[in-house]
Amino acid sequence: EAMKRAWVASIQRGCAAAASGPSSPTRCLSALVGELRVRHDAARTTKDGLVLIDVALRPDESRFVALQVLRDFDVARNTGQMLGGVQFERRVLEKNGWEVKFLRYSDLMLVDEAARPFFVAEYLRNIGCRVVRHAAAPGEAGAGGNAIYAAGTARGGSGGA
């Protein structure tokens, strides 16, 4: 029990750190998802408090998707394989009813800044979020005069213990 409390405390500290700072990978991805008007939760913990979810999405009524940002230190440099901590978090999330998807932060940063919303929109489409183009509202002019609208709802809680 003491071990679990210590783990949960470290996750909560990580949650605060992930949500702070404008250059945080979690905050960056959350801002892009927000620009696309996808309802989501950023830097939240599971109900049991064991894992931090970078971006929580609900593409439809039956699916809860945890979009995790992979940083360079989350993968082996020579093989690209996810390291043990990330694998553990994935298993815990899956046990809690989450479908887990990963996005490498380095891949996102390789995309030109103006194209990042389109990159993320395509990624969201591929995981089942409805993304629809519509005419830009005043002040929302994007590439080609279009803005992107994506529909989704945030997950209220985990799907089991």
FIKOLZA-1660 file (N, C-alpha, C; in steps of 0.1 Angstrom, whole numbers, plus 5000, padded with zeros to 4 digits):
% residues 161
   i   px   py   pz ch aa at
   1 5008 4988 5000  A  E  N
   1 5000 5000 5000  A  E CA
   1 5009 5013 5000  A  E  C
   2 5019 5012 5008  A  A  N
   2 5028 5024 5008  A  A CA
   2 5035 5026 4994  A  A  C
   3 5038 5015 4988  A  M  N
   3 5044 5016 4974  A  M CA
   3 5034 5023 4964  A  M  C
   4 5022 5018 4965  A  K  N
   4 5012 5024 4956  A  K CA
   4 5010 5039 4959  A  K  C
   5 5009 5043 4972  A  R  N
   5 5008 5057 4975  A  R CA
   5 5020 5065 4970  A  R  C
   6 5032 5060 4971  A  A  N
   6 5044 5067 4966  A  A CA
   6 5043 5068 4950  A  A  C
   7 5038 5057 4944  A  W  N
   7 5037 5058 4929  A  W CA
   7 5027 5068 4925  A  W  C
   8 5015 5068 4932  A  V  N
   8 5004 5078 4928  A  V CA
   8 5009 5092 4931  A  V  C
   9 5017 5094 4941  A  A  N
   9 5022 5108 4944  A  A CA
   9 5031 5112 4933  A  A  C
  10 5040 5103 4928  A  S  N
  10 5049 5106 4917  A  S CA
  10 5042 5109 4904  A  S  C
  11 5031 5102 4902  A  I  N
  11 5022 5104 4890  A  I CA
  11 5016 5118 4891  A  I  C
  12 5011 5121 4903  A  Q  N
  12 5005 5134 4904  A  Q CA
  12 5014 5146 4902  A  Q  C
  13 5027 5144 4907  A  R  N
  13 5037 5154 4905  A  R CA
  13 5040 5155 4890  A  R  C
  14 5040 5143 4883  A  G  N
  14 5043 5143 4869  A  G CA
  14 5031 5150 4861  A  G  C
  15 5019 5148 4866  A  C  N
  15 5007 5154 4860  A  C CA
  15 5009 5170 4860  A  C  C
  16 5013 5175 4872  A  A  N
  16 5015 5189 4873  A  A CA
  16 5026 5194 4864  A  A  C
  17 5037 5186 4863  A  A  N
  17 5048 5190 4855  A  A CA
  17 5044 5190 4840  A  A  C
  18 5037 5179 4836  A  A  N
  18 5033 5178 4822  A  A CA
  18 5024 5189 4817  A  A  C
  19 5016 5194 4826  A  A  N
  19 5006 5204 4823  A  A CA
  19 5012 5218 4823  A  A  C
  20 5024 5220 4829  A  S  N
  20 5030 5233 4831  A  S CA
  20 5040 5235 4820  A  S  C
  21 5043 5248 4817  A  G  N
  21 5053 5252 4807  A  G CA
  21 5047 5251 4793  A  G  C
  22 5048 5262 4786  A  P  N
  22 5043 5262 4772  A  P CA
  22 5049 5253 4762  A  P  C
  23 5062 5248 4765  A  S  N
  23 5069 5239 4756  A  S CA
  23 5067 5225 4759  A  S  C
  24 5059 5221 4769  A  S  N
  24 5056 5207 4773  A  S CA
  24 5050 5200 4761  A  S  C
  25 5056 5188 4758  A  P  N
  25 5050 5180 4747  A  P CA
  25 5035 5177 4749  A  P  C
  26 5031 5175 4761  A  T  N
  26 5017 5172 4764  A  T CA
  26 5009 5185 4761  A  T  C
  27 5013 5196 4766  A  R  N
  27 5006 5209 4764  A  R CA
  27 5006 5212 4749  A  R  C
  28 5017 5210 4742  A  C  N
  28 5017 5213 4727  A  C CA
  28 5007 5205 4720  A  C  C
  29 5006 5191 4722  A  L  N
  29 4997 5183 4716  A  L CA
  29 4982 5187 4720  A  L  C
  30 4980 5190 4732  A  S  N
  30 4967 5194 4737  A  S CA
  30 4963 5207 4730  A  S  C
  31 4972 5216 4728  A  A  N
  31 4968 5228 4722  A  A CA
  31 4964 5226 4707  A  A  C
  32 4972 5217 4700  A  L  N
  32 4968 5214 4686  A  L CA
  32 4954 5207 4686  A  L  C
  33 4952 5197 4695  A  V  N
  33 4939 5191 4695  A  V CA
  33 4928 5201 4698  A  V  C
  34 4931 5210 4707  A  G  N
  34 4921 5221 4710  A  G CA
  34 4918 5230 4698  A  G  C
  35 4929 5233 4691  A  E  N
  35 4927 5241 4678  A  E CA
  35 4918 5234 4669  A  E  C
  36 4918 5221 4669  A  L  N
  36 4909 5213 4660  A  L CA
  36 4895 5211 4666  A  L  C
  37 4893 5217 4678  A  R  N
  37 4881 5217 4685  A  R CA
  37 4876 5203 4689  A  R  C
  38 4886 5194 4692  A  V  N
  38 4882 5181 4697  A  V CA
  38 4882 5182 4712  A  V  C
  39 4871 5179 4718  A  R  N
  39 4870 5179 4733  A  R CA
  39 4879 5168 4738  A  R  C
  40 4887 5171 4748  A  H  N
  40 4896 5162 4753  A  H CA
  40 4900 5166 4767  A  H  C
  41 4907 5157 4774  A  D  N
  41 4913 5161 4787  A  D CA
  41 4928 5159 4785  A  D  C
  42 4936 5168 4791  A  A  N
  42 4950 5167 4790  A  A CA
  42 4956 5165 4803  A  A  C
  43 4967 5157 4804  A  A  N
  43 4975 5155 4816  A  A CA
  43 4965 5151 4828  A  A  C
  44 4958 5140 4826  A  R  N
  44 4949 5135 4836  A  R CA
  44 4953 5121 4841  A  R  C
  45 4950 5118 4853  A  T  N
  45 4953 5104 4857  A  T CA
  45 4941 5095 4856  A  T  C
  46 4944 5082 4856  A  T  N
  46 4933 5072 4856  A  T CA
  46 4926 5073 4869  A  T  C
  47 4915 5067 4870  A  K  N
  47 4907 5067 4883  A  K CA
  47 4916 5061 4894  A  K  C
  48 4923 5051 4891  A  D  N
  48 4931 5045 4902  A  D CA
  48 4944 5053 4905  A  D  C
  49 4947 5063 4897  A  G  N
  49 4958 5072 4899  A  G CA
  49 4972 5066 4895  A  G  C
  50 4972 5055 4888  A  L  N
  50 4985 5048 4885  A  L CA
  50 4992 5054 4873  A  L  C
  51 4984 5059 4864  A  V  N
  51 4990 5064 4851  A  V CA
  51 4985 5077 4847  A  V  C
  52 4994 5085 4841  A  L  N
  52 4990 5098 4836  A  L CA
  52 4987 5097 4821  A  L  C
  53 4975 5101 4817  A  I  N
  53 4971 5101 4803  A  I CA
  53 4974 5115 4797  A  I  C
  54 4982 5115 4786  A  D  N
  54 4986 5128 4780  A  D CA
  54 4974 5135 4774  A  D  C
  55 4967 5128 4765  A  V  N
  55 4955 5134 4759  A  V CA
  55 4944 5123 4759  A  V  C
  56 4933 5125 4766  A  A  N
  56 4922 5115 4767  A  A CA
  56 4911 5120 4757  A  A  C
  57 4907 5110 4748  A  L  N
  57 4897 5113 4738  A  L CA
  57 4886 5103 4739  A  L  C
  58 4874 5106 4734  A  R  N
  58 4863 5097 4733  A  R CA
  58 4857 5098 4719  A  R  C
  59 4863 5091 4709  A  P  N
  59 4858 5093 4695  A  P CA
  59 4844 5089 4693  A  P  C
  60 4839 5079 4701  A  D  N
  60 4825 5076 4700  A  D CA
  60 4821 5070 4714  A  D  C
  61 4808 5066 4715  A  E  N
  61 4802 5062 4728  A  E CA
  61 4809 5050 4734  A  E  C
  62 4815 5041 4725  A  S  N
  62 4820 5029 4730  A  S CA
  62 4835 5028 4732  A  S  C
  63 4842 5039 4728  A  R  N
  63 4857 5039 4728  A  R CA
  63 4863 5050 4737  A  R  C
  64 4873 5047 4744  A  F  N
  64 4880 5056 4752  A  F CA
  64 4895 5055 4748  A  F  C
  65 4900 5066 4742  A  V  N
  65 4914 5065 4737  A  V CA
  65 4923 5074 4745  A  V  C
  66 4934 5068 4749  A  A  N
  66 4945 5075 4756  A  A CA
  66 4956 5078 4745  A  A  C
  67 4958 5090 4742  A  L  N
  67 4968 5094 4732  A  L CA
  67 4980 5098 4740  A  L  C
  68 4991 5090 4739  A  Q  N
  68 5003 5092 4747  A  Q CA
  68 5014 5098 4738  A  Q  C
  69 5020 5108 4743  A  V  N
  69 5032 5114 4736  A  V CA
  69 5044 5106 4740  A  V  C
  70 5051 5101 4729  A  L  N
  70 5064 5094 4731  A  L CA
  70 5075 5104 4730  A  L  C
  71 5083 5106 4740  A  R  N
  71 5094 5115 4740  A  R CA
  71 5106 5107 4736  A  R  C
  72 5117 5113 4733  A  D  N
  72 5129 5106 4729  A  D CA
  72 5134 5096 4739  A  D  C
  73 5132 5100 4752  A  F  N
  73 5137 5091 4763  A  F CA
  73 5127 5080 4766  A  F  C
  74 5116 5079 4759  A  D  N
  74 5107 5068 4761  A  D CA
  74 5109 5056 4752  A  D  C
  75 5119 5058 4743  A  V  N
  75 5121 5047 4734  A  V CA
  75 5136 5044 4733  A  V  C
  76 5140 5032 4730  A  A  N
  76 5154 5028 4728  A  A CA
  76 5160 5035 4716  A  A  C
  77 5171 5041 4717  A  R  N
  77 5177 5049 4706  A  R CA
  77 5180 5041 4694  A  R  C
  78 5186 5029 4697  A  N  N
  78 5190 5020 4686  A  N CA
  78 5179 5013 4679  A  N  C
  79 5168 5009 4686  A  T  N
  79 5158 5001 4680  A  T CA
  79 5145 5008 4678  A  T  C
  80 5143 5019 4686  A  G  N
  80 5130 5026 4686  A  G CA
  80 5119 5019 4694  A  G  C
  81 5123 5008 4701  A  Q  N
  81 5113 5000 4709  A  Q CA
  81 5110 5008 4722  A  Q  C
  82 5097 5008 4725  A  M  N
  82 5093 5015 4737  A  M CA
  82 5099 5009 4750  A  M  C
  83 5103 5017 4759  A  L  N
  83 5110 5012 4771  A  L CA
  83 5100 5007 4781  A  L  C
  84 5105 5000 4791  A  G  N
  84 5096 4993 4801  A  G CA
  84 5086 5001 4808  A  G  C
  85 5089 5014 4812  A  G  N
  85 5079 5022 4818  A  G CA
  85 5067 5025 4809  A  G  C
  86 5070 5028 4797  A  V  N
  86 5059 5030 4787  A  V CA
  86 5051 5018 4785  A  V  C
  87 5057 5006 4784  A  Q  N
  87 5050 4994 4783  A  Q CA
  87 5041 4991 4795  A  Q  C
  88 5046 4994 4807  A  F  N
  88 5039 4992 4819  A  F CA
  88 5026 5001 4819  A  F  C
  89 5028 5014 4815  A  E  N
  89 5017 5023 4815  A  E CA
  89 5007 5019 4805  A  E  C
  90 5011 5014 4793  A  R  N
  90 5002 5009 4783  A  R CA
  90 4993 4998 4788  A  R  C
  91 5000 4988 4795  A  R  N
  91 4992 4977 4801  A  R CA
  91 4982 4981 4811  A  R  C
  92 4986 4991 4820  A  V  N
  92 4977 4996 4830  A  V CA
  92 4965 5003 4824  A  V  C
  93 4968 5011 4814  A  L  N
  93 4957 5018 4807  A  L CA
  93 4947 5008 4800  A  L  C
  94 4953 4998 4794  A  E  N
  94 4944 4988 4787  A  E CA
  94 4936 4980 4797  A  E  C
  95 4942 4977 4809  A  K  N
  95 4934 4971 4820  A  K CA
  95 4923 4979 4825  A  K  C
  96 4925 4993 4824  A  N  N
  96 4915 5002 4828  A  N CA
  96 4905 5006 4817  A  N  C
  97 4905 4999 4806  A  G  N
  97 4895 5000 4796  A  G CA
  97 4899 5011 4785  A  G  C
  98 4911 5015 4785  A  W  N
  98 4915 5025 4775  A  W CA
  98 4922 5018 4763  A  W  C
  99 4919 5024 4751  A  E  N
  99 4926 5020 4739  A  E CA
  99 4938 5030 4738  A  E  C
 100 4950 5025 4737  A  V  N
 100 4962 5033 4738  A  V CA
 100 4968 5035 4724  A  V  C
 101 4970 5048 4721  A  K  N
 101 4977 5052 4708  A  K CA
 101 4989 5060 4712  A  K  C
 102 4999 5060 4704  A  F  N
 102 5011 5067 4706  A  F CA
 102 5015 5077 4695  A  F  C
 103 5020 5088 4698  A  L  N
 103 5025 5098 4688  A  L CA
 103 5038 5103 4693  A  L  C
 104 5048 5101 4684  A  R  N
 104 5062 5105 4687  A  R CA
 104 5063 5120 4686  A  R  C
 105 5067 5126 4697  A  Y  N
 105 5068 5141 4697  A  Y CA
 105 5078 5145 4687  A  Y  C
 106 5089 5138 4685  A  S  N
 106 5099 5142 4675  A  S CA
 106 5093 5142 4661  A  S  C
 107 5084 5132 4658  A  D  N
 107 5077 5132 4645  A  D CA
 107 5069 5145 4643  A  D  C
 108 5062 5149 4653  A  L  N
 108 5053 5161 4653  A  L CA
 108 5062 5173 4650  A  L  C
 109 5074 5174 4657  A  M  N
 109 5082 5185 4655  A  M CA
 109 5089 5186 4642  A  M  C
 110 5090 5175 4634  A  L  N
 110 5095 5175 4621  A  L CA
 110 5086 5181 4611  A  L  C
 111 5073 5181 4614  A  V  N
 111 5063 5187 4605  A  V CA
 111 5064 5203 4607  A  V  C
 112 5063 5210 4595  A  D  N
 112 5063 5224 4596  A  D CA
 112 5052 5229 4605  A  D  C
 113 5054 5240 4613  A  E  N
 113 5045 5244 4623  A  E CA
 113 5031 5247 4617  A  E  C
 114 5030 5253 4605  A  A  N
 114 5018 5256 4599  A  A CA
 114 5010 5244 4595  A  A  C
 115 5017 5233 4592  A  A  N
 115 5010 5220 4588  A  A CA
 115 5007 5211 4600  A  A  C
 116 5012 5214 4612  A  R  N
 116 5009 5205 4623  A  R CA
 116 4994 5203 4626  A  R  C
 117 4986 5213 4625  A  P  N
 117 4971 5210 4628  A  P CA
 117 4966 5200 4618  A  P  C
 118 4970 5200 4605  A  F  N
 118 4966 5191 4595  A  F CA
 118 4971 5177 4598  A  F  C
 119 4984 5176 4602  A  F  N
 119 4990 5164 4606  A  F CA
 119 4982 5157 4617  A  F  C
 120 4980 5165 4628  A  V  N
 120 4972 5160 4639  A  V CA
 120 4958 5156 4635  A  V  C
 121 4952 5164 4627  A  A  N
 121 4938 5161 4622  A  A CA
 121 4938 5148 4615  A  A  C
 122 4948 5145 4607  A  E  N
 122 4948 5132 4600  A  E CA
 122 4951 5121 4609  A  E  C
 123 4959 5123 4619  A  Y  N
 123 4962 5113 4630  A  Y CA
 123 4949 5110 4637  A  Y  C
 124 4941 5120 4641  A  L  N
 124 4929 5118 4648  A  L CA
 124 4919 5111 4639  A  L  C
 125 4918 5114 4626  A  R  N
 125 4909 5107 4617  A  R CA
 125 4913 5092 4617  A  R  C
 126 4926 5089 4617  A  N  N
 126 4930 5075 4617  A  N CA
 126 4927 5067 4629  A  N  C
 127 4925 5074 4641  A  I  N
 127 4921 5067 4653  A  I CA
 127 4906 5068 4655  A  I  C
 128 4899 5073 4646  A  G  N
 128 4884 5073 4646  A  G CA
 128 4877 5085 4650  A  G  C
 129 4884 5096 4653  A  C  N
 129 4877 5109 4656  A  C CA
 129 4871 5115 4643  A  C  C
 130 4860 5121 4644  A  R  N
 130 4854 5127 4632  A  R CA
 130 4860 5141 4630  A  R  C
 131 4866 5143 4619  A  V  N
 131 4873 5155 4616  A  V CA
 131 4866 5160 4603  A  V  C
 132 4861 5172 4604  A  V  N
 132 4853 5178 4592  A  V CA
 132 4858 5192 4589  A  V  C
 133 4861 5194 4577  A  R  N
 133 4865 5208 4572  A  R CA
 133 4852 5216 4571  A  R  C
 134 4854 5229 4575  A  H  N
 134 4843 5238 4573  A  H CA
 134 4848 5252 4571  A  H  C
 135 4840 5261 4566  A  A  N
 135 4844 5275 4563  A  A CA
 135 4849 5281 4576  A  A  C
 136 4860 5289 4575  A  A  N
 136 4866 5295 4586  A  A CA
 136 4857 5306 4592  A  A  C
 137 4856 5306 4605  A  A  N
 137 4849 5316 4612  A  A CA
 137 4858 5329 4613  A  A  C
 138 4852 5340 4615  A  P  N
 138 4861 5352 4616  A  P CA
 138 4872 5350 4626  A  P  C
 139 4884 5353 4622  A  G  N
 139 4896 5352 4630  A  G CA
 139 4902 5338 4630  A  G  C
 140 4896 5329 4623  A  E  N
 140 4901 5315 4622  A  E CA
 140 4906 5311 4609  A  E  C
 141 4911 5320 4601  A  A  N
 141 4916 5317 4588  A  A CA
 141 4928 5308 4589  A  A  C
 142 4927 5297 4582  A  G  N
 142 4938 5287 4582  A  G CA
 142 4944 5286 4568  A  G  C
 143 4951 5276 4565  A  A  N
 143 4956 5273 4552  A  A CA
 143 4944 5272 4542  A  A  C
 144 4945 5280 4532  A  G  N
 144 4934 5280 4522  A  G CA
 144 4921 5286 4526  A  G  C
 145 4921 5293 4538  A  G  N
 145 4909 5299 4543  A  G CA
 145 4900 5289 4550  A  G  C
 146 4904 5277 4552  A  N  N
 146 4896 5267 4559  A  N CA
 146 4901 5265 4573  A  N  C
 147 4891 5262 4582  A  A  N
 147 4895 5258 4595  A  A CA
 147 4891 5243 4596  A  A  C
 148 4896 5237 4606  A  I  N
 148 4893 5223 4607  A  I CA
 148 4885 5221 4620  A  I  C
 149 4874 5213 4619  A  Y  N
 149 4866 5211 4630  A  Y CA
 149 4866 5196 4633  A  Y  C
 150 4869 5192 4645  A  A  N
 150 4869 5178 4648  A  A CA
 150 4860 5176 4660  A  A  C
 151 4852 5165 4659  A  A  N
 151 4842 5162 4670  A  A CA
 151 4847 5151 4678  A  A  C
 152 4845 5152 4691  A  G  N
 152 4849 5141 4701  A  G CA
 152 4845 5146 4714  A  G  C
 153 4845 5137 4724  A  T  N
 153 4841 5141 4737  A  T CA
 153 4852 5135 4747  A  T  C
 154 4854 5142 4758  A  A  N
 154 4864 5137 4767  A  A CA
 154 4859 5126 4775  A  A  C
 155 4868 5117 4780  A  R  N
 155 4864 5106 4788  A  R CA
 155 4862 5110 4802  A  R  C
 156 4851 5106 4808  A  G  N
 156 4849 5109 4822  A  G CA
 156 4856 5101 4832  A  G  C
 157 4859 5089 4829  A  G  N
 157 4866 5080 4839  A  G CA
 157 4871 5067 4832  A  G  C
 158 4877 5059 4839  A  S  N
 158 4882 5047 4834  A  S CA
 158 4872 5036 4834  A  S  C
 159 4874 5026 4825  A  G  N
 159 4864 5016 4824  A  G CA
 159 4866 5004 4832  A  G  C
 160 4871 5004 4843  A  G  N
 160 4873 4993 4852  A  G CA
 160 4885 4994 4860  A  G  C
 161 4887 4984 4869  A  A  N
 161 4899 4985 4878  A  A CA
 161 4911 4978 4872  A  A  C
% end
